């Protein structure tokens, strides 16, 4: 039987388009607790330029994530946490954290210079991206063609 899971709401305030996602506490307990503790977050969602159909929200004062439930080939609807300590030859010279939302197929997670990377899978939007939440996916895609879009990620308290 599927466990009862805590939920997140992701909303584009400009249009009101919103979806619910379920935290995967049973698969990544420490990472889910980290993500839950960061919320609410409201910031510009930036379209990824290396990985494909994904947007991300930068996290201020990013904490490192535990190495659990790591993926490199996420599926549409998966919500991930990415952490880079800033020690690479390229990119930021400070720690960077991102909440990543995958909204389409064909995503292969890559960091600076196309280096393969892994992210912690923390949550999932239920249903099919083409049939159950296509307008939310279209709002995500706007970040690619129209620039960063305001995104709010918050807890759904029961």
HELIX and SHEET records of a PDB file:
HELIX    1   1 UNK A   29  UNK A   38  1                                  10    
HELIX    2   2 UNK A  112  UNK A  114  5                                   3    
HELIX    3   3 UNK A  134  UNK A  145  1                                  12    
SHEET    1   A 9 UNK A  70  UNK A  71  0                                        
SHEET    2   A 9 UNK A 119  UNK A 124 -1                                        
SHEET    3   A 9 UNK A  17  UNK A  23 -1                                        
SHEET    4   A 9 UNK A   7  UNK A  12 -1                                        
SHEET    5   A 9 UNK A 149  UNK A 156 -1                                        
SHEET    6   A 9 UNK A  41  UNK A  47 -1                                        
SHEET    7   A 9 UNK A  54  UNK A  59 -1                                        
SHEET    8   A 9 UNK A  96  UNK A 102 -1                                        
SHEET    9   A 9 UNK A  78  UNK A  84 -1                                        
END                                                                             
